[in-house]
Amino acid sequence: MSVSPMQKTTPIIQVDRLSAGYGDTLILDGVSFSVFPGEIFIILGGSGCGKSTLLRHIIGLEIPRHGTIHIDGEPIPSEDGTVSSAVLQKIGVLFQSSGLIGSMTLAENVALPIRQYLHLQERSIRDMVSLKLRMVDLEGYEHHLPSQLSGGMKKRAGLARALALNPKILFLDEPSAGLDPITSAGIDRLILRINESMGTTMVIVTHELESIMTLAQRVIMLDKAARGIIAEGDPHRLKIESEHPIVRQFFHRQAGSETR
Protein backbone atom coordinates (compact mmCIF):
# COMPACT_ATOMS: atom_id res chain seq x y z
CA MET A 1 0.00 0.00 0.00
CA SER A 2 1.39 3.40 -0.96
CA VAL A 3 1.99 6.03 1.71
CA SER A 4 0.61 9.51 1.11
CA PRO A 5 2.93 12.53 1.56
CA MET A 6 0.79 13.57 4.54
CA GLN A 7 1.44 10.27 6.30
CA LYS A 8 5.21 10.71 5.97
CA THR A 9 4.98 13.62 8.43
CA THR A 10 4.87 13.32 12.21
CA PRO A 11 1.29 12.88 13.48
CA ILE A 12 -0.19 15.84 15.32
CA ILE A 13 -2.54 13.46 17.19
CA GLN A 14 -1.56 9.93 18.18
CA VAL A 15 -4.00 7.53 19.87
CA ASP A 16 -2.50 4.19 20.89
CA ARG A 17 -4.48 1.21 22.22
CA LEU A 18 -7.10 3.40 23.89
CA SER A 19 -9.73 1.70 26.04
CA ALA A 20 -12.57 3.74 27.50
CA GLY A 21 -15.90 3.28 29.20
CA TYR A 22 -18.24 4.34 31.97
CA GLY A 23 -18.86 2.25 35.08
CA ASP A 24 -18.92 -1.42 34.11
CA THR A 25 -19.51 -0.65 30.43
CA LEU A 26 -16.54 -0.85 28.07
CA ILE A 27 -17.21 1.31 25.00
CA LEU A 28 -13.84 1.39 23.23
CA ASP A 29 -11.23 -1.35 23.43
CA GLY A 30 -7.71 -0.99 22.01
CA VAL A 31 -8.36 1.86 19.55
CA SER A 32 -5.30 3.18 17.67
CA PHE A 33 -4.98 5.80 14.93
CA SER A 34 -3.06 8.92 13.90
CA VAL A 35 -4.11 12.33 12.60
CA PHE A 36 -1.69 14.35 10.48
CA PRO A 37 -1.14 18.14 10.30
CA GLY A 38 -3.60 19.96 8.04
CA GLU A 39 -5.85 16.91 7.64
CA ILE A 40 -9.65 16.87 7.78
CA PHE A 41 -10.22 13.66 9.74
CA ILE A 42 -13.73 12.39 10.47
CA ILE A 43 -14.88 9.95 13.16
CA LEU A 44 -18.13 8.29 12.10
CA GLY A 45 -20.37 5.43 13.10
CA GLY A 46 -23.78 4.57 14.49
CA SER A 47 -25.44 5.70 17.71
CA GLY A 48 -23.69 4.44 20.82
CA CYS A 49 -20.50 3.40 19.02
CA GLY A 50 -18.29 5.75 21.03
CA LYS A 51 -17.74 8.72 18.69
CA SER A 52 -18.32 11.40 21.30
CA THR A 53 -16.62 9.31 23.98
CA LEU A 54 -13.51 9.13 21.81
CA LEU A 55 -13.59 12.88 21.19
CA ARG A 56 -13.96 13.64 24.91
CA HIS A 57 -10.91 11.50 25.66
CA ILE A 58 -8.78 13.13 22.97
CA ILE A 59 -9.47 16.64 24.30
CA GLY A 60 -8.85 15.56 27.89
CA LEU A 61 -12.36 15.68 29.34
CA GLU A 62 -12.15 11.97 30.21
CA ILE A 63 -9.23 9.83 31.38
CA PRO A 64 -8.55 6.58 29.46
CA ARG A 65 -8.80 3.25 31.21
CA HIS A 66 -5.83 2.06 29.17
CA GLY A 67 -3.68 3.38 26.35
CA THR A 68 -2.21 6.76 25.52
CA ILE A 69 -3.12 9.94 23.67
CA HIS A 70 -0.65 12.57 22.47
CA ILE A 71 -1.37 15.97 20.93
CA ASP A 72 1.60 17.59 19.24
CA GLY A 73 3.88 15.26 21.20
CA GLU A 74 2.37 15.98 24.62
CA PRO A 75 0.44 13.37 26.65
CA ILE A 76 -3.30 13.85 27.20
CA PRO A 77 -3.81 14.08 30.09
CA SER A 78 -0.42 14.89 31.61
CA GLU A 79 0.94 13.04 34.65
CA ASP A 80 -1.08 15.21 37.06
CA GLY A 81 -4.34 14.31 35.29
CA THR A 82 -4.84 17.71 33.64
CA VAL A 83 -4.34 19.12 30.16
CA SER A 84 -1.52 21.63 30.08
CA SER A 85 -2.11 25.27 29.22
CA ALA A 86 0.25 24.88 26.26
CA VAL A 87 -1.94 22.14 24.77
CA LEU A 88 -5.19 23.98 25.50
CA GLN A 89 -3.93 26.92 23.46
CA LYS A 90 -3.27 24.61 20.51
CA ILE A 91 -6.83 23.29 20.29
CA GLY A 92 -10.29 24.72 19.75
CA VAL A 93 -13.56 22.84 20.31
CA LEU A 94 -16.99 23.33 18.76
CA PHE A 95 -19.47 21.37 20.87
CA GLN A 96 -22.68 19.98 19.38
CA SER A 97 -24.77 22.55 21.27
CA SER A 98 -22.30 25.33 20.30
CA GLY A 99 -21.51 25.79 24.00
CA LEU A 100 -22.15 29.54 24.00
CA ILE A 101 -22.90 31.25 27.33
CA GLY A 102 -26.43 32.58 26.95
CA SER A 103 -26.02 35.63 29.17
CA MET A 104 -23.01 36.90 27.22
CA THR A 105 -22.88 38.62 23.83
CA LEU A 106 -21.07 37.00 20.92
CA ALA A 107 -18.14 39.34 21.43
CA GLU A 108 -17.92 38.39 25.10
CA ASN A 109 -18.14 34.68 24.25
CA VAL A 110 -15.36 34.86 21.68
CA ALA A 111 -13.21 37.00 23.98
CA LEU A 112 -13.31 34.42 26.82
CA PRO A 113 -10.33 32.27 25.73
CA ILE A 114 -8.40 35.37 24.63
CA ARG A 115 -8.75 36.92 28.08
CA GLN A 116 -7.88 33.62 29.75
CA TYR A 117 -4.65 32.90 27.89
CA LEU A 118 -3.37 36.14 26.37
CA HIS A 119 -2.36 39.34 28.12
CA LEU A 120 -3.63 41.94 25.67
CA GLN A 121 -5.04 45.43 25.84
CA GLU A 122 -8.79 45.82 25.35
CA ARG A 123 -8.39 47.32 21.89
CA SER A 124 -6.37 44.31 20.74
CA ILE A 125 -8.97 41.94 22.18
CA ARG A 126 -11.77 43.76 20.35
CA ASP A 127 -9.79 43.60 17.11
CA MET A 128 -9.22 39.86 17.50
CA VAL A 129 -12.89 39.24 18.28
CA SER A 130 -14.00 41.25 15.24
CA LEU A 131 -11.59 39.30 13.04
CA LYS A 132 -12.88 35.92 14.25
CA LEU A 133 -16.51 36.91 13.77
CA ARG A 134 -15.69 38.19 10.29
CA MET A 135 -14.03 34.86 9.47
CA VAL A 136 -17.33 33.06 10.12
CA ASP A 137 -19.49 35.70 8.38
CA LEU A 138 -20.89 37.19 11.60
CA GLU A 139 -19.45 40.66 11.31
CA GLY A 140 -21.82 43.16 12.92
CA TYR A 141 -23.28 40.65 15.40
CA GLU A 142 -20.85 41.42 18.21
CA HIS A 143 -23.56 42.65 20.59
CA HIS A 144 -26.15 39.96 19.89
CA LEU A 145 -27.00 37.32 22.49
CA PRO A 146 -27.06 33.64 21.46
CA SER A 147 -30.85 33.58 21.88
CA GLN A 148 -31.12 36.14 19.09
CA LEU A 149 -29.42 33.87 16.54
CA SER A 150 -30.56 31.05 14.29
CA GLY A 151 -29.17 27.55 14.73
CA GLY A 152 -26.64 27.99 11.95
CA MET A 153 -25.48 31.33 13.30
CA LYS A 154 -24.96 29.78 16.75
CA LYS A 155 -22.76 27.10 15.18
CA ARG A 156 -20.70 29.75 13.40
CA ALA A 157 -20.41 31.80 16.59
CA GLY A 158 -19.21 28.70 18.43
CA LEU A 159 -16.69 28.16 15.65
CA ALA A 160 -15.47 31.76 16.02
CA ARG A 161 -14.83 31.13 19.72
CA ALA A 162 -13.04 27.85 18.92
CA LEU A 163 -10.80 29.82 16.53
CA ALA A 164 -10.07 32.58 19.05
CA LEU A 165 -6.48 31.52 19.79
CA ASN A 166 -5.59 30.47 16.21
CA PRO A 167 -5.40 26.80 17.26
CA LYS A 168 -3.46 24.17 15.35
CA ILE A 169 -6.35 21.72 15.74
CA LEU A 170 -10.13 22.16 15.69
CA PHE A 171 -12.41 19.50 17.17
CA LEU A 172 -16.00 19.68 15.92
CA ASP A 173 -18.76 17.54 17.44
CA GLU A 174 -21.66 17.12 14.98
CA PRO A 175 -21.27 20.60 13.43
CA SER A 176 -24.33 20.12 11.19
CA ALA A 177 -26.64 18.53 13.78
CA GLY A 178 -30.13 20.01 13.72
CA LEU A 179 -29.52 22.19 10.68
CA ASP A 180 -31.42 22.25 7.39
CA PRO A 181 -29.54 21.03 4.27
CA ILE A 182 -28.75 24.52 2.96
CA THR A 183 -27.39 25.76 6.29
CA SER A 184 -25.48 22.50 6.73
CA ALA A 185 -23.83 22.95 3.33
CA GLY A 186 -22.81 26.47 4.37
CA ILE A 187 -21.13 25.12 7.50
CA ASP A 188 -19.27 22.57 5.37
CA ARG A 189 -18.01 25.32 3.04
CA LEU A 190 -16.86 27.35 6.05
CA ILE A 191 -14.94 24.37 7.46
CA LEU A 192 -13.22 23.82 4.11
CA ARG A 193 -12.36 27.51 3.85
CA ILE A 194 -10.75 27.57 7.29
CA ASN A 195 -8.80 24.40 6.59
CA GLU A 196 -7.54 25.66 3.24
CA SER A 197 -6.72 29.22 4.33
CA MET A 198 -5.18 28.47 7.74
CA GLY A 199 -3.98 24.87 7.38
CA THR A 200 -5.90 23.98 10.54
CA THR A 201 -6.15 20.28 11.35
CA MET A 202 -9.81 19.27 11.72
CA VAL A 203 -11.15 16.34 13.73
CA ILE A 204 -14.88 16.03 13.16
CA VAL A 205 -17.48 13.73 14.68
CA THR A 206 -20.48 13.34 12.38
CA HIS A 207 -22.90 10.83 10.90
CA GLU A 208 -24.04 13.20 8.12
CA LEU A 209 -23.12 11.31 4.95
CA GLU A 210 -23.12 14.34 2.65
CA SER A 211 -20.77 16.24 4.97
CA ILE A 212 -18.50 13.19 5.24
CA MET A 213 -18.17 12.90 1.47
CA THR A 214 -17.65 16.67 1.09
CA LEU A 215 -15.13 17.22 3.88
CA ALA A 216 -13.21 14.11 4.81
CA GLN A 217 -9.74 13.36 3.57
CA ARG A 218 -9.72 10.29 5.82
CA VAL A 219 -12.18 8.66 8.20
CA ILE A 220 -12.35 6.01 10.85
CA MET A 221 -15.61 4.15 11.36
CA LEU A 222 -16.44 2.91 14.84
CA ASP A 223 -18.81 0.05 15.62
CA LYS A 224 -20.62 -0.59 18.89
CA ALA A 225 -20.30 -4.38 18.78
CA ALA A 226 -16.63 -4.26 17.80
CA ARG A 227 -15.86 -1.58 20.43
CA GLY A 228 -13.47 -0.04 17.98
CA ILE A 229 -12.53 0.75 14.40
CA ILE A 230 -13.97 -1.41 11.61
CA ALA A 231 -12.80 0.76 8.67
CA GLU A 232 -10.27 3.49 7.96
CA GLY A 233 -9.39 5.46 4.84
CA ASP A 234 -10.72 7.71 2.10
CA PRO A 235 -14.53 7.63 2.38
CA HIS A 236 -14.96 7.59 -1.41
CA ARG A 237 -12.84 4.44 -1.63
CA LEU A 238 -14.57 2.83 1.35
CA LYS A 239 -17.94 3.39 -0.31
CA ILE A 240 -16.80 1.56 -3.44
CA GLU A 241 -14.36 -1.02 -2.12
CA SER A 242 -15.31 -2.03 1.43
CA GLU A 243 -16.81 -5.48 1.81
CA HIS A 244 -17.67 -5.04 5.48
CA PRO A 245 -21.49 -5.22 5.68
CA ILE A 246 -21.88 -2.40 8.22
CA VAL A 247 -19.57 -0.10 6.25
CA ARG A 248 -21.51 -0.82 3.06
CA GLN A 249 -24.83 -0.26 4.83
CA PHE A 250 -23.65 3.11 6.10
CA PHE A 251 -22.27 4.48 2.85
CA HIS A 252 -25.10 3.10 0.70
CA ARG A 253 -27.88 3.85 3.20
CA GLN A 254 -29.10 0.28 3.11
CA ALA A 255 -31.96 -0.91 5.29
CA GLY A 256 -31.03 -2.97 8.29
CA SER A 257 -27.97 -0.89 9.20
CA GLU A 258 -27.38 0.14 12.77
CA THR A 259 -25.78 3.29 11.40
CA ARG A 260 -28.78 5.25 10.24
N, C-alpha and C positions, 0 to 999 in steps of 0.2 A: 504493500500500500504506500502510495506517495505521501510525502509530508509537505504540507503547505508552508509557505514562507512564514506565516503567522506562528505556526507551531514550532518553528526553529528558535523563537524568542523565549525568554524566561517567562513563565506564567505570572500573571499579576494576582491570580487567585489559585490556590492549590488546596483541594479537599482530598484527604487520604484516609480511607477506611473508616468513614464517619458512621457511627451508630447513634441513633437518637430515638427518644420516645418520652411518654408521659406516664408516670405511675408504673403499672405492670405492662403497659402496652408498648411494644417495640414497633416503631413506625419505619425507621430506616436502619438498614443493617449492612455495614461495610461498603458505603458509597464512596467512590473515588472519581475525581475528574479535575480538569484544569480549565481556567479561562485565561485568554491571552490579551495583551494590551490592545485597545481599540476595537475589540470584538463586540458584536451584538450576540449575546448568548442567552438562549431561552430555555427555561425549565418548564416542562409541560407534563400533563398527565391528568387522570381522572380525579374526581372528588375523593378526598381522604388518602391520596397516595403519598402525601408528605411534601408537596411543593412549598407551601408557606412555612412548614416546619424547617425545611432545609434552608430557606432564605433567612429565617430568624436565627438559625445557628451561624450562618456565614457572617451576619452583621453583629453577632455577639450578644443577642438578646437571650439566647439559651446556651447552656453549656453541654457539649457532647458527652454521651456516656462513654464512648470510645472514639479513637481516631483524632486527627488533627486538621486544623484549618489555618492557612496562612494567607494574609493579604499583603501584597508587596513585600513579602519576605518576613512579615511579623506575625507571631502566633495570635490566633483569636480563640478564646480570650488569652491574655497574658498570664503569667504565673500567679498573679494576685487575683485572678478571676474577673478582671475588668478589661475593657478595650482602651488602649492608650489614646491620649489626646492626639498624637501624631497620626494614628490610623483614622480616628474619627474625622479629622480634617481632610482625609483623602477620599471619603465616601459621602454620598448623598443618597437619601432614601425617600421614595415616593410610596407612601402606604396606600392600600386599596381605598380607604376612606378619605384620602388626601392628607389627613392628619393636621388640618389647620385649626388654630385656636379661635373659636367662634367669637370671642369678645375682643379680638384684636383685628385691626385693619390688615389688608394685604401687605402693606409696607412694613408694618410691625412684625407680621409673621415672617417675612423674608429676612428682616433684619436680625431676628433672634440668633441664628448661628454666627452671624457676623459679629454681633456684640459679645457673644460668648468666647470666641476664639481669637478675634483680631482687635488690636488696640488702635482704633481709628477715630478721627474727629467726626462729628456729626455730619458735616458736609460730605465727607468721603463715604460714610455709610449710606446717606441718601442717594448719592451717585451710583453706588453699587446696587442698591435696591432697584433704582430706576432702570439700570442696565439689565438686570435679571428679569424684570417684568416685561421689558421690551423684547427680550429674547423669546419669550413665550407668548408674544402678541397681547399683552395685557397693559400696555402703556396707557396711562390715564386712569387706572383703576386703583391707584395707591391707597386711596382713602375709603375704599369699599370694604364692607364686612363680608365674610364668607357666605352668610345667609342671603346676601344680595346677588350672588352669582349663580349661574347655571352649573349643572354637573360637570360639563366639559371645562368651564372656566375654573372651577375648583381644582380639577386635575392639573390644569396648566399652572395655577397658582402654587399648588403643592410642588410641582416640578421646579418652579422658580426658586422656592425655598431650598429644595434639594441641591440646586446649582449654586447656592449662595457663596460657597467657598471655592468654587472652581474645582470640584473633586475630580480625581482620576477615574473613579468608578461611580456609576449610578445604579442603584437597585430599585426596580420598579415592580410593585406587587399589583397585578391585574390592572394595568393602567387604563384599559378600555372598559372595565366592568361597569355595567349600568348605563352605558352610553349608546345613543342611536348610531347606526352605521356611518352616517356622514361625519358626526363628531368624532367617532372612533378613528375613522380614516385620517382626520385632521391631527389627532394625537400621534398616530403612526408617522405622519409626515414630519411632525415636530421632533420626534425621537430620532428619525433619520438625519434631520438637519443638524441637530446637536452633535450626533456621532460624527458626521462628516466634517463639520466646521471646527469642532474642538478635539476630535480624536478620543472622546470619552468612552471608556469601556462601559457596556450596558449589560446588566444581568436582569432579565425580565421573567417574572412568573406570569403565565397566561395560559388559558385554554382556548382563546379565540383563534380559530384556524386561519382566518384571513390575515390577522396581524402576524401570526407565526410565519406565514409564507411571504409576507411583505418585508418583515424586519430581520428575521433570524439568519445569521451566517452559520450558526451551529446550534443544535439543540441537544438536550438530554430528555428522555421520556422516562418518568417514574411510573411504577405500578404498585398498587396497594398489596397485592398478593405476594409479589416478589420482594417487597420492602427495599426496592432499589431501582437501579437503571436497567431498562430492558432495551433501549435503543439510544444511539448517539450518532450525530453527524449532520450533514446538510439536509434540511427538511424536504427539499425537492427530491433528493435522491432517496430518502427514506420512503417517501410516498410511492415512488416507482418500484424500488428494489426490495424493500423489507418484506420478509415472509412471515414475520411474527404476527399472529392473528390480531392481537390488541393494537399493535402499531398500524396495521392495515385498516382496522375498524375506525381508528381515530382519524387518520388522514383521508379516508374515503367516506367518512360519516355513515358507516354501515350499521344497520340495526343490530342490537344485541351487544354493542360495546358498552363497557363500563365507563368509557371516556366520552361522555356526551358533549 
